[in-house]
Amino acid sequence: MGPIAPDRAPLLTFEHFVLYEQAGPDFATIARNLSDRMYLGKKLPRLIISDFDEVELQEIDSILKMAKDAPPSSGTPSVPSNGLVSIS
Protein backbone atom coordinates (compact mmCIF):
# COMPACT_ATOMS: atom_id res chain seq x y z
CA MET A 1 0.00 0.00 0.00
CA GLY A 2 1.47 3.35 -1.02
CA PRO A 3 1.28 6.71 0.73
CA ILE A 4 -2.20 7.85 1.71
CA ALA A 5 -3.44 11.41 1.41
CA PRO A 6 -4.30 12.90 4.82
CA ASP A 7 -8.01 13.17 3.97
CA ARG A 8 -8.33 9.62 2.57
CA ALA A 9 -8.58 6.19 4.14
CA PRO A 10 -6.47 3.32 2.79
CA LEU A 11 -7.83 1.70 -0.38
CA LEU A 12 -9.12 -1.77 0.39
CA THR A 13 -8.63 -4.33 -2.38
CA PHE A 14 -9.59 -7.98 -2.71
CA GLU A 15 -7.92 -10.87 -4.51
CA HIS A 16 -11.36 -12.29 -5.31
CA PHE A 17 -14.53 -10.21 -5.42
CA VAL A 18 -18.09 -11.29 -6.20
CA LEU A 19 -20.83 -8.73 -6.81
CA TYR A 20 -24.22 -10.44 -6.84
CA GLU A 21 -26.55 -7.42 -6.67
CA GLN A 22 -30.06 -8.44 -7.79
CA ALA A 23 -28.84 -11.64 -9.52
CA GLY A 24 -27.64 -13.29 -6.32
CA PRO A 25 -29.35 -14.95 -3.39
CA ASP A 26 -31.43 -12.82 -1.04
CA PHE A 27 -29.21 -11.73 1.86
CA ALA A 28 -32.07 -11.90 4.39
CA THR A 29 -32.76 -15.49 3.30
CA ILE A 30 -29.21 -16.84 3.50
CA ALA A 31 -28.16 -14.83 6.58
CA ARG A 32 -31.30 -13.87 8.52
CA ASN A 33 -29.58 -12.99 11.82
CA LEU A 34 -26.81 -10.97 10.22
CA SER A 35 -29.28 -9.19 7.93
CA ASP A 36 -31.57 -8.29 10.85
CA ARG A 37 -28.65 -6.94 12.84
CA MET A 38 -27.42 -4.82 9.94
CA TYR A 39 -30.71 -3.45 8.61
CA LEU A 40 -33.64 -3.65 11.04
CA GLY A 41 -34.63 -0.31 12.53
CA LYS A 42 -31.89 1.63 10.80
CA LYS A 43 -32.03 4.08 7.91
CA LEU A 44 -28.57 3.05 6.67
CA PRO A 45 -26.89 -0.33 7.00
CA ARG A 46 -24.55 -0.78 9.93
CA LEU A 47 -21.11 -1.34 8.43
CA ILE A 48 -18.94 -1.86 11.49
CA ILE A 49 -19.79 -4.79 13.74
CA SER A 50 -17.19 -6.47 15.90
CA ASP A 51 -19.10 -8.62 18.36
CA PHE A 52 -20.67 -11.36 16.20
CA ASP A 53 -22.46 -14.21 17.90
CA GLU A 54 -21.96 -17.87 16.82
CA VAL A 55 -24.94 -17.88 14.44
CA GLU A 56 -23.77 -14.68 12.71
CA LEU A 57 -20.26 -16.13 12.38
CA GLN A 58 -21.71 -19.25 10.75
CA GLU A 59 -23.69 -17.07 8.33
CA ILE A 60 -20.56 -15.08 7.48
CA ASP A 61 -18.62 -18.30 6.89
CA SER A 62 -21.38 -19.57 4.58
CA ILE A 63 -21.34 -16.34 2.54
CA LEU A 64 -17.53 -16.44 2.24
CA LYS A 65 -17.67 -20.06 1.03
CA MET A 66 -20.25 -19.09 -1.63
CA ALA A 67 -18.00 -16.27 -2.85
CA LYS A 68 -14.87 -18.44 -2.80
CA ASP A 69 -16.47 -20.99 -5.12
CA ALA A 70 -17.99 -18.38 -7.47
CA PRO A 71 -16.23 -16.91 -10.48
CA PRO A 72 -14.99 -13.36 -9.84
CA SER A 73 -17.20 -10.49 -10.96
CA SER A 74 -16.21 -8.81 -14.18
CA GLY A 75 -15.55 -5.10 -14.22
CA THR A 76 -12.92 -2.72 -13.06
CA PRO A 77 -13.21 -1.18 -9.60
CA SER A 78 -13.28 2.59 -9.69
CA VAL A 79 -13.40 5.29 -7.05
CA PRO A 80 -15.77 8.12 -8.00
CA SER A 81 -15.55 11.61 -6.56
CA ASN A 82 -17.83 10.64 -3.64
CA GLY A 83 -15.17 8.16 -2.49
CA LEU A 84 -17.45 5.11 -2.66
CA VAL A 85 -16.00 2.12 -4.49
CA SER A 86 -18.12 0.88 -7.35
CA ILE A 87 -17.78 -1.73 -10.07
CA SER A 88 -18.11 -0.46 -13.64
Secondary structure as the mmCIF struct_conf table of DSSP 4:
data_model
#
loop_
_struct_conf.conf_type_id
_struct_conf.id
_struct_conf.beg_label_comp_id
_struct_conf.beg_label_asym_id
_struct_conf.beg_label_seq_id
_struct_conf.end_label_comp_id
_struct_conf.end_label_asym_id
_struct_conf.end_label_seq_id
TURN_TY1_P TURN_TY1_P1 PRO A 6 ASP A 7
BEND BEND1 ARG A 8 ARG A 8
HELX_LH_PP_P HELX_LH_PP_P1 ALA A 9 LEU A 12
BEND BEND2 GLU A 15 HIS A 16
HELX_RH_3T_P HELX_RH_3T_P1 GLU A 21 ALA A 23
BEND BEND3 GLY A 24 GLY A 24
HELX_RH_AL_P HELX_RH_AL_P1 PHE A 27 ILE A 30
HELX_RH_AL_P HELX_RH_AL_P2 ARG A 32 TYR A 39
TURN_TY1_P TURN_TY1_P2 LEU A 40 GLY A 41
BEND BEND4 LYS A 43 LEU A 44
HELX_RH_AL_P HELX_RH_AL_P3 GLU A 54 ASP A 69
BEND BEND5 ALA A 70 ALA A 70
HELX_LH_PP_P HELX_LH_PP_P2 PRO A 71 SER A 74
BEND BEND6 GLY A 75 GLY A 75
STRN STRN1 PRO A 77 SER A 78
TURN_TY1_P TURN_TY1_P3 SER A 81 ASN A 82
STRN STRN2 SER A 86 ILE A 87
#
